[in-house]
Amino acid sequence: MESKSRNQIYVVTGGCGFLGKCLVQMLLEKEPSLAEVRVFDFHLDESMQQLDRVTLIQGDIVDLEDVKAAVKGAHVVIHTASVVDVWGRIPPEKIKAVNVHGTQNVIEACVAQGIQYLVYTSSMEVVGPNMKGDPFFRGNEDTKYEIVHKHPYPVSKAKAEQLVIEANGRLMGNGKSLVTCALRPTGIYGENHLLMKKFYDKGLRTRKCMIRIFPAATEHGRVYVGNVAWMHLLVAQKIQTSPSTIGGQVYFCYDDSPYKSYEDFNMEILRPCGFRLLGSRPVIPYFILYFIALLNMLLRWLLKPFCLYVPMLNPYTLAIASTTFTVQTDKAQRHFGYQPCYIWEESRNRTVKWLQELVTRKQAEQYTEARGKGQEI
């Protein structure tokens, strides 16, 4: 594919996050002619300072002046910065401030500084699953589906995506027009996926035995973080050479990761670490799960004055986990030549290796700490 990246400057907002760090590394490896990759984030990972051609910029996405300063003189902005929270850990007003007002700030900064190309990291939850439990089976970008948003996170992502798409074609002071597009990852997995690490830690408390809660027939689309990053890189190239094709478009992120329930997919990663999933059918009836989800929501409200109670199961997460949502589309391949950079087996093996090395490192640290305490006695 033709690339205009020679001596260009890319800005990655949220560049120290799960996807952002992978994207930055991908840009450095696959785009050697880039002059600079600016990483704009509220919390900086200082280890990235050692990367060649990387400039770390600390700032707040909700501060327009911070964003303007970060993007000044750049050629492409890839906006991955976002608050992801479906459990209620973060106040709704904070989610809205970062995801909606922050995205508006990125748009305004691009217009003010004459940055012509903006790629936005959206989410499958802009579409669903909806709270009614309607399945989205092998759907694509044009599939009709009743979108029902109530939770702060999908509401914020839907509004942010709308802002980005509506900004496509907006005239700037330099006489050029802003060109925008949005990518919608399904559930992302891969190295440094903290939720997978939490599942591992939780499983240790049950001696690596996990019980089935959701039906195996409930399928979800998952996509490897490296392939999501690769898709961002490709669309950032194509949006410059074919703005009429890419501008104003949305794309689901996909690869050849298998369609499985969340539990069965997670076991693809956890099983090589010695985990077992017990039962071929759910051991807890759905109506009991729903009652527990409602009870958790009530407890969270009652305990709010005293502490932050954020269980993983609530009505929203229950609806997501128990509703089929799978994607089957070739739009990204047709529009900008996307093919997965990593096949399923490599994606799984890289994730398993990361988790195993993380566990081994933790065990070594615990052993060293225990031995040190013993020597002090």
Buried (B, 14 or more C-beta within 10 A) or exposed (E): EEBBBEEBBBBBBBBBBBBBBBBBBBBBEBBEEBEBBBBBBBEBBEEBEEBEBBBBBEBBBBEBEBBBBBBBEBBBBBBBBBBBBBBBEBEBEBBBBBBBBBBBBBBBBBBBBBBBBBBBBBBBBBBBBBBEBBBBEBBBBEBEBEEEBEBBBBBBBBBBBBBBBEBBEBEBEEEBBBBBBBBBBBBBBBBBBEBBBEBBEEBEEEEBEBEBBBBBEBBBBBBBBBBBBBBBBBBBBBBBEBBEBBBBBBBBBBBBBEBBBBBBBBBBBBBBBEBBBEEEEBEEEEEEBBEBBEEBBEEBEEEEEEEEBEBBBBBBBBBBBBBBBBBEBEBBBEBBEBEBBBBBEEBBBBBBEBBBEBBEEEEEEEEEEEEEEEEEE
